[in-house]
Amino acid sequence: MSCTFLVAPDFAPEYFGGWYLLSTVLQRRAGIGLRLLMPADAAEQRQLLDDSVVDLVYASPFDASALIRDRGYLPLVRPRGRADEVVIATAAEAPARCVEDLPYGCRIALTANHDVRLIGLRLLEPADLEPERIAWRPASSYAAVARLLLEGEADAGLFLATAYHGLSRLTRARLRPLVESALCDIGHVLLAHPRLGPQLPVLRDALLALGDAAHRDDQAVLDALGLEQGFEAMATEDAEFMIDLIDTLLD
């Protein structure tokens, strides 16, 4: 059996190779063929999902919510101890010292990540900044968000927290974090299409076994993914709770 495996394009570049290592391990242990789909951006991801049925999707929370509700995807596993938190930061020499210092009409840089924008808007509420009161500055990556801040082209930037903390030490030294979320229950999810049927338990077991006592050598794969603690099972109830949280953020 051969399956397609799409990975959301919002991970740091240094983890690119880790997904190929994971694919190799899963193919060997689950006894299935996997073809990785690595879209360069959100637009390409949407196109791939619209053009065909993708069997496995490592999705952001916002996309996972839509895939579960609208297309019947099933939650399989999620990274253990890894929530999708958001950092709002400015250049170190910028006048703002807290979110409340950001003025009406300020320029905020962000990527196409819906979750980061959604959580970021909640974090901006103390500044009374509604979306229409912000001059948005689109960026292709979190490195590009940082570059806009350092070049004075944006007053603040929205980052996935893991991406912000993954910036080089030199770059972070030139930035100032204003606030970081602490939602804990919203994060990426590995989803499976129902057509996989009997393969689902096999895939889940293979993912949960990564790095366990019988597979210590897998730690190198998890490290290459930036998911050092491995994966944990995600029940339908857990996914529904996360979706409810996202709905609350949307209200």
C-alpha positions in Angstrom: 0.0 0.0 0.0 1.3 3.5 -0.9 0.1 6.7 0.9 0.7 10.4 0.6 2.0 12.3 3.6 1.7 16.1 3.6 3.6 18.2 6.0 2.5 21.8 6.9 5.1 24.3 5.6 5.6 26.2 8.9 8.4 24.2 10.4 11.9 25.7 10.6 14.2 24.9 7.6 16.7 22.9 9.7 14.0 20.3 10.3 13.3 19.6 6.6 15.4 16.5 6.5 13.9 15.1 9.6 10.6 14.5 7.8 12.4 12.2 5.3 14.0 10.3 8.2 10.6 9.9 9.8 9.1 8.7 6.5 11.8 6.1 6.1 11.2 4.7 9.6 7.4 4.6 9.2 7.7 2.8 5.9 9.9 0.2 7.4 7.8 -0.4 10.5 4.3 0.0 9.2 5.0 -1.8 6.0 3.5 0.9 3.7 4.9 3.2 1.1 4.9 6.9 1.8 5.3 9.8 -0.6 6.1 13.0 1.1 4.4 16.2 0.0 6.4 19.3 1.2 4.5 22.4 0.1 6.5 25.6 0.1 3.7 27.8 1.5 0.1 27.8 2.6 -1.2 28.4 -1.0 0.6 25.3 -2.3 -0.7 23.3 0.6 -4.3 24.3 -0.1 -3.8 23.4 -3.8 -2.5 19.9 -2.9 -5.3 19.2 -0.5 -7.9 20.4 -3.1 -6.4 18.5 -6.0 -6.5 15.0 -4.4 -7.2 13.0 -1.2 -4.1 13.1 0.9 -3.7 10.2 3.3 -1.7 11.7 6.1 -1.5 15.4 7.0 0.7 17.0 9.7 -1.5 20.1 10.1 -1.5 23.3 12.0 -4.4 23.6 14.5 -6.5 25.9 12.3 -6.1 23.6 9.3 -6.6 20.5 11.4 -9.9 21.9 12.6 -11.2 22.4 9.1 -9.9 19.0 7.9 -11.6 17.2 10.7 -14.9 19.1 10.4 -15.2 19.5 6.7 -13.4 16.4 5.2 -13.7 13.8 7.9 -10.0 13.4 8.8 -9.2 11.6 12.0 -6.7 12.7 14.7 -3.9 10.2 15.0 -1.1 11.6 17.1 0.3 15.0 18.2 3.8 16.1 19.4 4.2 15.5 23.1 4.7 18.6 25.1 4.6 20.9 22.1 1.8 23.6 22.0 1.6 26.2 19.3 2.3 29.4 21.2 2.8 32.8 19.7 5.3 35.6 20.4 4.8 39.2 19.5 8.1 41.0 19.2 9.6 44.3 18.1 13.1 45.4 17.2 15.2 45.9 20.3 15.5 49.7 19.7 11.7 50.1 19.1 9.9 52.4 21.5 7.2 49.8 22.5 7.9 47.9 25.7 4.6 46.1 26.0 1.7 45.3 23.7 -0.2 48.3 25.1 2.5 50.6 23.6 1.6 49.6 20.0 -0.3 52.5 18.4 -3.3 52.7 16.2 -2.3 52.0 12.6 0.9 50.2 13.6 2.6 47.9 11.0 2.6 44.3 12.1 4.4 41.6 10.1 3.1 38.1 9.9 3.2 34.9 7.7 0.1 33.2 6.2 -0.2 31.0 9.3 -3.9 31.4 10.4 -3.3 30.1 13.9 -0.6 32.7 14.6 -2.7 35.5 13.4 -5.7 34.3 15.4 -3.8 34.0 18.6 -1.9 37.1 17.9 -5.1 39.1 17.7 -6.1 37.9 21.1 -2.7 39.0 22.5 -3.2 42.4 20.9 -6.5 43.1 22.6 -4.9 45.0 25.5 -3.8 47.5 22.9 -7.3 47.9 21.6 -6.0 46.9 18.1 -8.7 45.5 16.0 -7.6 44.0 12.6 -8.8 47.1 10.7 -6.6 49.2 12.9 -3.5 47.4 11.9 -1.3 47.9 8.7 -0.5 44.2 8.0 2.9 43.4 6.4 2.8 40.0 4.8 6.0 37.9 5.0 7.0 34.6 3.4 8.6 33.1 6.6 9.4 33.9 10.2 12.9 34.9 9.2 11.3 37.4 6.8 9.2 38.7 9.7 12.4 39.3 11.7 14.0 41.0 8.7 11.1 43.4 8.4 11.5 44.4 12.0 15.2 44.8 11.8 14.9 46.9 8.7 12.3 49.2 10.2 9.6 48.1 7.8 7.3 46.8 10.6 6.6 47.9 14.2 5.9 44.5 15.5 5.9 40.9 14.3 3.9 37.7 15.0 5.9 34.6 15.4 5.2 30.9 16.1 7.0 30.7 19.4 9.2 27.7 18.3 10.2 29.7 15.2 11.1 32.8 17.3 13.2 30.8 19.7 14.8 29.0 16.8 16.1 32.3 15.3 19.8 32.7 15.5 21.2 34.2 18.8 22.4 37.2 16.9 18.9 37.9 15.5 17.2 37.4 18.8 19.6 39.8 20.5 18.3 42.5 18.1 14.7 41.8 18.9 12.5 42.3 22.0 9.6 40.0 22.8 6.6 41.8 24.1 4.4 38.9 25.0 4.2 35.1 24.6 0.9 33.1 24.7 0.4 30.2 27.1 -2.6 28.4 25.7 -1.1 24.9 26.1 -3.9 23.0 24.4 -3.6 24.2 20.8 -0.9 22.5 18.6 -0.1 20.7 15.4 -1.8 17.3 14.8 -1.0 14.4 12.5 -4.3 13.5 10.8 -5.3 10.4 8.8 -7.9 10.1 6.1 -10.5 7.4 7.0 -9.8 5.5 3.8 -6.6 4.2 5.5 -8.9 2.0 7.6 -7.0 -1.0 9.0 -3.6 0.8 8.6 -4.5 3.4 11.2 -3.6 1.3 14.3 -0.4 0.2 12.6 0.6 3.8 11.8 -0.3 5.0 15.3 1.7 2.3 17.0 4.7 3.0 14.8 4.6 6.8 15.7 4.0 6.2 19.4 7.0 3.8 19.5 9.4 6.3 18.2 12.1 6.8 20.9 10.6 4.4 23.4 12.7 1.9 25.4 12.8 -0.6 22.5 13.7 2.1 19.9 16.3 4.3 21.6 18.0 4.9 18.2 15.0 6.8 17.0 15.9 9.7 19.2 18.1 11.0 16.4 15.0 11.1 14.1 13.0 13.0 16.8 15.8 15.4 17.3 16.0 16.0 13.5 12.3 16.9 13.6 12.7 19.2 16.6 10.2 17.0 18.4 12.5 15.6 21.1 9.7 14.2 23.3 8.1 12.2 20.4 4.4 11.8 19.8 1.4 11.0 22.0 -2.0 9.6 20.9 -4.8 12.1 20.3 -8.3 11.0 20.9 -11.3 12.4 19.1 -12.4 14.1 22.3 -9.0 15.9 22.5 -9.4 17.2 18.9 -12.9 18.4 19.6 -11.7 20.3 22.7 -9.0 22.0 20.6 -11.5 22.9 17.9 -13.8 24.4 20.6 -10.8 26.5 21.8 -10.2 27.7 18.3 -13.9 28.6 17.9 -13.6 30.6 21.1 -10.7 32.5 19.7 -12.7 33.2 16.5 -15.6 34.6 18.4 
